[in-house]
């Protein structure tokens, strides 16, 4: 009788010690290092890095509101002019139209990314002075020394900053239409050529030009 009574308390004492081991178990390890859903979390981080891609500067140059009078009242729509660039010599612009401002900006940004083109940037400025016209807009761009900054209006500045140009003196002559000013600035940037590019197009070398 005494033997049975002593065994019962011992079994009761052993059972609580086994319970914490069951509660502390977190299941099998999948990758050998982390239990649970560790690899899945790493996969999400990799997907986010791929979606982000290179960093681009986005500039909203102009947002226009258009009202259409219908039988029930006025129906509003919006158009946006967006400039996008990587600040490393690649820039583009695009238009977006939608019934909401956010949708118009998104469409304009997508169009600008698809229209990005390479331009010439030398030491954060342009290689030479240039004058261009587009519609009624007339643009003059002059190279400037380091530390000068961008002396330009908002529309011209948006294109230059997105392209990575930080030292330029610009003047807008004529129409102030946002679309024409941006197009004239892009036309000027795309027509830029360095001295080496001009010589190569003419089939000459530097020493031939010096003579």
N, C-alpha and C positions, 0 to 999 in steps of 0.2 A: 504493500500500500504506500509506504513512504517513497518507494522508487518511482511510482507513477506520478505522484504529486510533484516531485522535483523535476521530472521531464517536461511537464506542461508549462511551467514558467519559462524554462529554457527555450522552448519552441516559440513562445510568445515574444521573448526578447529578440530572437533571431529575425522574426518577420518584419519589424520596423526597419531593421538595418538594410534589408533587401529592397524596400520600397523606394528610397531615394535614388538608387541606381536605375530603376525603371523610369522615374520621372526625369532624370538628367539625360537620358538617351535622346539624341537628336537625329537618329536615323543613319542610314549608310552614307559614306562619303563618296561623291561622284568622281571628283578629280584627284583624290588622294591627298588634297591639302585643305579643302574647305568643305564643310558639311552643307547639306541642303541645296539651295539654288545659286551657289556662287558663280558657276560658269555663265549662267544666263544673265547675271548682272553685268559681267564683263562684256558680253555680246552687245548689250544695249549701249554701253559706252562707245564701242567701236562703231556702231551704226550712227550714233549722234555725231561722231567726228567726221564720218564720211559725208553726212548731209550738210554740215556746216561749210566745208570746202574753204577756198581762199577768202580772206576778208576783203570786202568791197565797200567803197564809200558811196552812199546813196544821197543825192541832193534833190529835193523837191523845188524846182525852179518856179513853177506857176501852177495854180489850181483855178480853173474857170468853172463858173456855175451857169448853166443854160436852163431857161424856163420855157416850157412849151404849154401854151394855153389850150386846154381841151374842154369838153363839155362840163365835166365835173369840177373844173378849176385849173390850177397850174400843176404841171408835172415837171419836176426838177431832175436834171442830170448833171454830171460833173466830168470834166476832163482835166488830166494832170500831165505836166511835162516833167520828166525825171531824167537826171543825169547820173550815170553810174561809172565808176572807175576803180582801178586797183592801186592808184597812186604810184604806179611803176611804168607809165607810158602806155596804158591801155584805157580807153574811155569810149563811152557811147551814150546816146540819148534815145528816149522813146516816149510815145504818147499812150495814154490809157483813158478809156471812156467807160463810165458805169453810172448806175443810179445812186451809188454811195461813194463818198470820198475815199474811203479805205480801199474799196475795190478798184477804183480808178488809179490810185497810187500803185497798187500791186500789179495791175496790168501794165502800167507804164514802166515799172521796174523790170518786169520780165522782158518787155520789148527792148529796153535799154541794154540788158545783159546779152541779148541775142545780137545786138548791133554793135558790140564793142569792137574797136579797131585800134591798131598800134599807131602811136604818134611819136615824133622825135622829141626827146627831152635830154638836154645836155647840162649837167651840173645844176639841176633844179631850175633851169631856165630854157629859153628857146634859142636855137642857133643863130637866128638873124631876124631883122625887122620885116614885117609883112603887113600888107593892106589887102583886105578882101571885102567883097560885097555879096549879099544874098537878099534878094527882094529889095526892100527899102533900107535894110540894115547895112551899115558900113563900119568895119572894125579895123583898128590899127593896134598891132602888138609890137612891143619893143623889148628886147632882152635887157635885163638889169643885173647889177652886181649882187653878190650874196649879202643878205641882210636887208635888202630893199623891201621885200615882201611883195604882195599882190596889190598893185594900185589899179583897181578895176571895179566895175559895177557888179551887182549881185549875179547877173546872168552869165557874164563872161567869167567871173570868179568861180562859179560852180564848175564849169568845164575845166578850167585850169587846175583847180584843186584836185578834182577827180583824176586828172591825168598825172599828177605829181609835180606840177610846176609851181614853185614857191616864190620866184623872183621875176616879175614881169610888170611893165607899165603898159596899160591898155587904155584905149579911148574908143568910145562908141559914138559914131557920127551918123545921124539920120534917124531912121525908125527905131523906136524902143520896143517893138513887138517882141515878146519873149521868144517865140519860136524862131523868128528870123535871126535874132541876135545869137541864139545858141547854134543855129545852123551855120551862120557866118563864122563863128568862132571855131566850130568843128572843121569847116572848110579850110580855115587858115592853118589849123594844127595838122591836118592831113597833107597839106601842100608843103610843109617844112622839109628841108633837106640839109644835111650836114655837108661840109666841104668835101669830105671823102666820097659821099654819095654822088655829089655833082660831078666830081672828077671821074668816078667810075662810069657814070652815065655817058660822059663825053669820051671815054676810052683813054683817059690820061692818068698820069701818076703825079705825086706831089712834086717831085723834082722837075718834071716837065712844066708844071704850073709856075714854079719859081723862076724858071728861065724866061 
